[in-house]
Amino acid sequence: MQRRSPAPPLWAFIPYIMVSAIHVVLLALESPAAGPSKLLLMPLVAIPVLVSMRAIRSRAALALLFAAIVFSWLGDSVGALFPDAPEVPLMLLFFGIAHLAYIALFIRHLRVRRMPWWALIYAVWWIAMLFFLGPQTGGLLVAVAVYGLVLGATAAFSTRCHPLVAVGGAFFLASDTLLALRLFLPESLPAWSNPAVMATYTIGQGLIIAGALIALRKRDA
């Protein structure tokens, strides 16, 4: 019997890759079409997960993957879905839940090694971000601190997983770092940092999903 490949089919990622690239270009051009294209990203990255469902026996792992994708989409869609609500707190809430889903996935289903010593850099990152951003966050200080802790934990626990997941966690951290600087220290970054936020975000999400699917499919092959 031929052994099933642990890798999800590449074609399943092509729509996500193409729309991600188009979205980043539209942001760079400051096109109004950038907003609608952003809403397509998470539904498209769910395609490889849907395609892989039959090859993965753990329903709990799939549920955590879908939860991370759904709440990431809600975080992406705050402005469109909740135009009258405070955008930043809702973004922190939805993305915080997405990160908690990823953390649970990494700890319970994807860990393959101990956390390396260099993962301590993520604790240093959290302290540094609070030092530089804290005075600018006002009433959001506690929320930003908690969200930063969750984000740093996502990146740290990703180092225990497949290398693609670990790299994806680092890109996700880079994306939220740039976004935080744009939100609270807007004068500190050039205009190109806006598309850079989404470039690192889409790479991070895509690599996490790809690495998770490879690990889960390989385990159940």
N, C-alpha and C positions, 0 to 999 in steps of 0.2 A: 504493500500500500504506500502511495506517495505521501510524504509528510507535508502537511499544510504549512505554507509560509507564514512566519510570525508577523510579517510586516503587512499593514493594511494596504490596499491597492492605491497606487500613486494617483490614479485618475480621480479618486474621491477627494483629494486635496486641491486639485487644479482650480475649481471654482473659487475656493477660499483664497488661494494664492493670487489669482487674477484680480478679484475684487479688492483684495487688500492693497495690491499695487496701484490699482486705479484710484482707490480712496486716498492713498497717500499723495498721489499726483494731484488730485482735485484739491486737497488741502493746501498743497504748495502753490497752486494757482488761485487759491481763495475762491473757488467755485461754489455756488450755492448747492450744487449737486453732491458736495461732500457729506452733508448731513444725511440725506436719504441712503447713500451708499454705506454709511457707518452702520445703519440698522440691519444690513444684510450680512455683516461679518460673522456674528455668532451662529445664526442659522446655517450658514455655509460650512463653518468648522464642525458643525454637528453631523454633517453628511458622512465623514469617515467613521464616526461612532455608530451611526445607524447601519452602515454597511458591515461593520464588525460585530454586530450584536450576536449573530449566530455562532461566531467563533469564540465568544467570551461567555464562560459559564457563570461568573459571579454577577448576579443581579445587583448586589450592593455596590460593587465597583462601578457598574454602568450607571446606577442611580446617582452616585456622587459625581461622575463625569457630567451627566446631564444637568445636575443641580448647578455645578460650576459654570456651565455654558449658559443656562437660563438666567442666572443672577448676574453674570457678566453682561448679557444682552440687556437686562433691565438697567444696569449701570450705564451702559452705552446710550440707552434710550430715555434717560430721565427727562431731558429737555423736551423731547417730543411727546412723551406719555404724560408727564406731570408739569405742564408749562407754568402753572401757578404755584408750584411747590418750591421750597428752597433747594436749589440744585446740588450744592456741594454736600450737605448732610445726607441726602438720599443716595448720592453716588457712593459715599463712604459706607452707607448701610448695605447697599446691594453688592458692591464689590467686596465688602468685608465678609458677607455670607458666602460669596463665590470662593474667596480665599480659604475660608474655614472648610468648605467642601473639598478643595484641593488638599489641604493639610490632612484631613481624614483619609483621603484616597492615598496619599503618600505613605502615611503611617501604617494603615491597615492592609493595603493591597499592593503597594509598589516598592516597598523598601527592599534593597538587596545588599546593603552594606551599612556600616556604622557611619555616623556623621563625621566627616573629616575635620581636623582641627581648624583648617582655614575658614570653615563656615562661621567662625567667630567674627569674621569681618562684617557679617550682617548685623550683629549686635552693635558693632562700632558704627555702622551706617545709621542705625536707629538713634543712637545717642547724638550723632552729628546732626541728623535732620531735626531733632528736637531743639538742639542748640541754635541752629541757624533760623529755623522756621517758627519756633515757639513764640517769639515776641510778635510775630505777624499774624498769628492765627486767631487772636482774640478769644471769643466765646467758643471757638471750635477746638481749643487746645486739647482737651481731654479726648474728643473724638478723633482728632488727628493722631494723637499719641497712641491710642488703642489700635487704630487702623494701621499705623506704621508698625506696631508690634506684630500684628497679624500678617502684614505683608512681609516683614523680615522673617517671620517663622515659615511662611510659604517657601521663600527662597532657601532658607536653611534646611528644611526637611526635604526639599527637592534634591539636595546633594546626596541623599541616601538612595536615590532612584536611578533609573536608566540615564545615561549621559545626556540624552536629548531633553529629558525632563529637567535635569539640573541646569542646562544652558537656558532652557525656556524660563525657568524660575528667575534666573539672573536678568534676562531681557525684560520680564514682567516688572521686576524691581526697578530697572533702569527707566522704564516707561512711567511708572508712578512717581519716581523721583523727579523726572522732567516735568510731569504734570503738576506736582506740588510746587515746584519752583515757579512755574507759570502762574499758578493760582495765587500764591502768597508773596512772591518776589518777581512780579512780571517784568520789571526793568532789568533783571539780571540775565535774561536770556534773549537771544536774537529771534527774529521772526521765523527762521527755519526750524526752531525748536517745536513748533506746533505739529508739522508733519512728522518730526522725529519722535514725538510722543506716540503717534499711532503706528509708525513703522516698527518701533521696538515692542509695542503692545501686540501687534498682529504676529510678529515673529515669535514672541514669548508664548502666546496662546497656542499657536500652531505647533511649536516644538513640544510643549507640554502634552497636548493631545496626541501627537504622533508618538512620543516616547511612551506614554501611558498605554496606548493601543498595542504597540510592539510588545511591551512587557506582559500585558494581560493575554494577548493572543499566543505568545510564546509559552506562557505558563499552562495554557489550556490546549495547546496543540497536541 
